[in-house]
Amino acid sequence: MSKAAKGLLDASLKEEAERKERLRQALPAAVELLRTRQAGLIAPKEIEEFISLNWLEWHGGSLKLTVTGSNVVSQSRANSIKPTDQR
């Protein structure tokens, strides 16, 4: 593989990782909007991306959090509540 091709691949992988992280951070807010029946406030592109990652799914005309999506939200909450360093 040429250096140019490797550079493009690395850039593509970095871009995908950044996209997933952005979506991971946005998912809890989207879940809250679903819970309060305000799914119309979630951007259609975000919905498509959540579905492509298997975090949300259509179920009888409604969006539903998948088991995978639930795990992502749980991990996100656990990571945001890290204990402070107590020296």
C-alpha positions as CSV (number, residue, x, y, z in Angstrom):
1,M,0.0,0.0,0.0
2,S,1.4,3.4,-0.9
3,K,1.9,6.1,1.6
4,A,-0.8,8.2,0.0
5,A,-3.3,5.4,0.2
6,K,-2.4,4.6,3.8
7,G,-2.8,8.3,4.7
8,L,-6.3,8.3,3.1
9,L,-7.2,5.2,5.0
10,D,-6.0,6.6,8.3
11,A,-7.9,9.8,7.7
12,S,-11.0,7.8,6.9
13,L,-10.7,5.7,10.0
14,K,-10.2,8.8,12.1
15,E,-13.2,10.5,10.6
16,E,-15.4,7.4,11.3
17,A,-14.2,7.3,14.9
18,E,-15.0,11.0,15.3
19,R,-18.5,10.5,13.8
20,K,-19.2,7.6,16.2
21,E,-18.0,9.6,19.2
22,R,-20.2,12.5,18.2
23,L,-23.2,10.2,17.8
24,R,-22.3,8.4,21.1
25,Q,-22.5,11.8,22.9
26,A,-25.8,12.8,21.1
27,L,-27.6,9.5,21.8
28,P,-28.7,10.2,25.4
29,A,-30.4,13.4,24.4
30,A,-32.1,11.6,21.5
31,V,-33.3,8.9,23.9
32,E,-34.7,11.6,26.2
33,L,-36.6,13.1,23.2
34,L,-38.0,9.7,22.3
35,R,-39.0,9.2,25.9
36,T,-40.9,12.5,25.9
37,R,-42.5,11.7,22.5
38,Q,-40.5,14.5,20.8
39,A,-38.7,12.4,18.1
40,G,-39.5,15.1,15.5
41,L,-36.8,17.2,17.2
42,I,-34.1,14.7,16.3
43,A,-32.4,15.5,13.0
44,P,-33.4,13.0,10.2
45,K,-29.7,12.5,9.4
46,E,-29.0,11.6,13.0
47,I,-31.8,9.1,13.0
48,E,-30.4,7.5,9.9
49,E,-27.0,7.3,11.5
50,F,-28.3,5.8,14.8
51,I,-30.2,3.2,12.8
52,S,-27.2,2.3,10.7
53,L,-25.2,1.7,14.0
54,N,-28.1,-0.4,15.3
55,W,-28.7,2.0,18.2
56,L,-32.3,2.8,17.2
57,E,-34.8,0.9,15.1
58,W,-38.2,1.4,13.6
59,H,-40.9,-0.5,15.5
60,G,-44.5,-0.2,14.3
61,G,-44.0,3.3,13.0
62,S,-42.1,4.5,16.1
63,L,-38.4,4.7,16.9
64,K,-37.2,2.4,19.6
65,L,-33.9,2.1,21.4
66,T,-32.2,-1.2,20.7
67,V,-30.3,-3.3,23.2
68,T,-27.1,-2.1,21.6
69,G,-28.3,1.5,21.9
70,S,-29.2,1.0,25.5
71,N,-25.7,-0.3,26.2
72,V,-24.2,2.7,24.5
73,V,-26.3,5.0,26.7
74,S,-25.4,3.1,29.9
75,Q,-21.7,3.2,29.0
76,S,-21.9,6.9,28.2
77,R,-23.6,7.6,31.6
78,A,-21.0,5.5,33.4
79,N,-18.2,7.4,31.8
80,S,-19.7,10.8,32.6
81,I,-19.9,9.9,36.3
82,K,-16.3,9.2,37.0
83,P,-15.2,9.6,40.6
84,T,-12.9,12.6,41.3
85,D,-9.3,11.9,42.4
86,Q,-9.3,12.1,46.2
87,R,-5.8,12.5,47.5
